[in-house]
Amino acid sequence: MIIEVEAKEKPIFTNETERCLWLAGMGRWDEAHAFVEKLKEPGSSWIHGMLHRQEGDLANAKYWYHKVDKRVPKETVSFMDEWKEIVKELLT
């Protein structure tokens, strides 16, 4: 997934979590947010929090991070660094 996003290539998705993370990695916030709202697995709340952090809605982000027992990353952690961490944890 990381390679595809860096190459700006669309992979063949095997599930909606992959599609959601690819959209987020490509900067397609609205589409990623629409997908994450449909996801049921626990990791989707982490993705949801990341998306709201990127949007700048920290109050909403905190809610979603809390649901998966995560802390909001420090301001020094870039969106893409967090995105890569999520991809590695949820897709490997």
TIBA-813471 format. One line per field, with one value per residue (C-alpha): x, z, y; residue in three letters; chain. Coordinates in Angstrom, 3 decimals, decimal comma, padded with zeros to 6 digits. Each point is the difference from the previous one (the first is absolute). Layout:
// residues N
X: c(X	...)
Z: c(Z	...)
Y: c(Y	...)
resn: c(ALA	...)
chain: c(A	...)
This chain:
// residues 92
X: c(000,000	002,778	001,777	-003,194	-000,749	003,559	-000,202	-003,526	-001,290	-003,354	000,388	-002,477	-001,826	-000,852	-002,139	-001,505	002,622	002,656	-002,117	-000,575	003,690	000,997	-002,443	001,351	003,577	-000,859	-001,429	-003,592	-001,395	-003,700	-000,005	002,097	-002,347	-003,042	001,584	001,190	-003,520	-001,104	002,829	-000,780	003,383	001,611	002,911	-002,391	-000,333	003,751	-000,307	-002,991	001,987	002,915	-002,308	-001,502	003,481	000,971	-003,151	000,937	-003,011	001,942	-003,044	-001,544	003,378	000,448	-003,358	001,036	003,509	-001,514	-002,227	003,137	002,016	002,393	001,305	-000,132	003,498	002,204	-000,121	003,487	-001,352	-001,017	-003,223	001,969	002,152	-003,106	-001,627	002,997	-000,166	-003,690	000,601	002,772	-002,063	-003,346	001,095	002,924)
Z: c(000,000	000,861	-003,290	-001,984	001,672	-000,491	-003,678	-000,251	-001,292	000,770	001,323	-000,178	003,326	001,916	002,571	000,803	002,646	-002,721	-002,224	002,857	000,892	-003,648	-000,387	003,179	-001,167	-003,325	001,786	-000,954	003,426	-000,853	-001,696	002,765	002,623	-001,827	-000,026	003,608	001,212	-001,522	001,440	002,984	001,114	003,106	-001,928	-001,940	003,014	-000,170	-003,685	000,818	002,661	-002,374	-002,625	002,461	001,220	-003,598	-000,373	003,116	002,028	003,086	002,259	-002,401	-000,563	003,764	000,145	-002,678	001,385	003,424	-001,450	-000,901	003,057	-002,003	000,764	-002,479	-001,485	000,821	-002,458	-001,171	-001,371	-003,599	-001,429	-002,377	002,803	001,945	-003,152	-000,593	003,608	-000,416	-003,339	001,521	003,032	-001,679	-003,330	000,961)
Y: c(000,000	002,455	-000,703	000,517	003,331	001,236	-001,017	001,482	-003,342	-001,552	-003,553	-002,831	000,170	-003,156	001,833	003,370	000,821	-000,094	002,241	002,454	000,177	000,419	002,895	001,604	-000,456	001,605	003,035	-000,748	000,869	000,157	-003,391	-001,594	001,418	-001,365	-003,470	000,058	000,723	-003,326	-002,111	-002,215	-001,324	001,536	001,514	002,192	002,295	000,634	000,886	002,197	001,855	000,517	001,470	002,469	000,935	000,741	002,081	001,975	-001,175	-001,098	-000,362	-002,499	-001,680	-000,520	-001,775	-002,504	-000,537	-000,658	-002,751	-001,993	001,000	002,198	003,448	002,849	000,185	002,965	002,885	-000,986	-003,298	000,578	-001,333	-002,260	-001,391	-000,935	-001,346	-002,294	-001,230	-000,840	-001,756	-002,108	-000,957	-000,641	-001,491	-002,227)
resn: c(MET	ILE	ILE	GLU	VAL	GLU	ALA	LYS	GLU	LYS	PRO	ILE	PHE	THR	ASN	GLU	THR	GLU	ARG	CYS	LEU	TRP	LEU	ALA	GLY	MET	GLY	ARG	TRP	ASP	GLU	ALA	HIS	ALA	PHE	VAL	GLU	LYS	LEU	LYS	GLU	PRO	GLY	SER	SER	TRP	ILE	HIS	GLY	MET	LEU	HIS	ARG	GLN	GLU	GLY	ASP	LEU	ALA	ASN	ALA	LYS	TYR	TRP	TYR	HIS	LYS	VAL	ASP	LYS	ARG	VAL	PRO	LYS	GLU	THR	VAL	SER	PHE	MET	ASP	GLU	TRP	LYS	GLU	ILE	VAL	LYS	GLU	LEU	LEU	THR)
chain: c(A	A	A	A	A	A	A	A	A	A	A	A	A	A	A	A	A	A	A	A	A	A	A	A	A	A	A	A	A	A	A	A	A	A	A	A	A	A	A	A	A	A	A	A	A	A	A	A	A	A	A	A	A	A	A	A	A	A	A	A	A	A	A	A	A	A	A	A	A	A	A	A	A	A	A	A	A	A	A	A	A	A	A	A	A	A	A	A	A	A	A	A)
